[in-house]
Amino acid sequence: MGLRLAKHLGPVGTIDPGQYAVDKPCVFVSCPICGTIEDISVGHEISVGGVVTPRYACRRCPFLDFLSLDCWNEEPRS
């Protein structure tokens, strides 16, 4: 169900298409088609398991799908 985005650990501006990054309190995703980076923390909810609702619609291209965030709420490794 939907697309699972990999977590990006670098700066927000370097997110590759199909990844997400957290810059608290914001959560940014990069569209898997065109690479547009958007803040989804306003207008979307993220469950404990990383499921994003409602569906994500890119503002620049026709991409529309359900998303889930890989490694959501995992403790950072040292």
N, C-alpha and C positions, 0 to 999 in steps of 0.2 A: 504494500500500500504506500504509494508515494515515493519520494526520493529521500535518501538518507545523506545528509551533508556531513563531511568530515570537519573536525575541529581544526582551526588554524591558530597557531600559537604566536605568530609574529604580529607586527603592526597591522591595524585594520586596513590601511591603504594597500597592503600587499596580499590580500585574500585572492586566491585563485577561484575561477568559476566553480561552483558546486561546493564551496566551503562556507563555514561560518566562523565568527570571532566574537569574543565578549570584551567589551570595554565598559565595565559597570558604570551605570545601570543599563547600558544599551547592549543589544544583541544585533549584530550585523550579518547579513547573508549576501553572498555573491551569486547572482543568477547563473545557473549552469549553462545557459545558452549564450547570453551576451556579456556576462561578467559585471553587470551593473551592481554596485554595492548599495544596499538599503538597510536602514534600521527597522527591524521588525518588532522592537520592544513596545512600540506604540501601535495599537490596532491588532495585535496578535497575542495569543496566550501560548505559553510553553508549559506542558505538563512535566511532572517529575521525571517521566521517562523520555522527555525530549520531543514529544509530538507537538507540532505547531498547528494551531487553529486560529482562524479559518485558513482555507487554502491560500497559498502564496501566489500572487499575481505580479509579475514583473511590470514595472511602469514603462519600460522601454521596448520590450519585445513581447511576443505572444505567449511566453511561458506561463503556465498555470498548472499547479500541482500541489498535492499535499507534501509537506516536508516533515522530517524528523531529524534531530540533531544528535550525531554520534558523540559519545563520551559526555553527555549532558549530566551535570551534577557529580562528576567523578572528582575525587580528591586529587589535587596536584601531586605529581610524583617528584621526589627530591633527588 
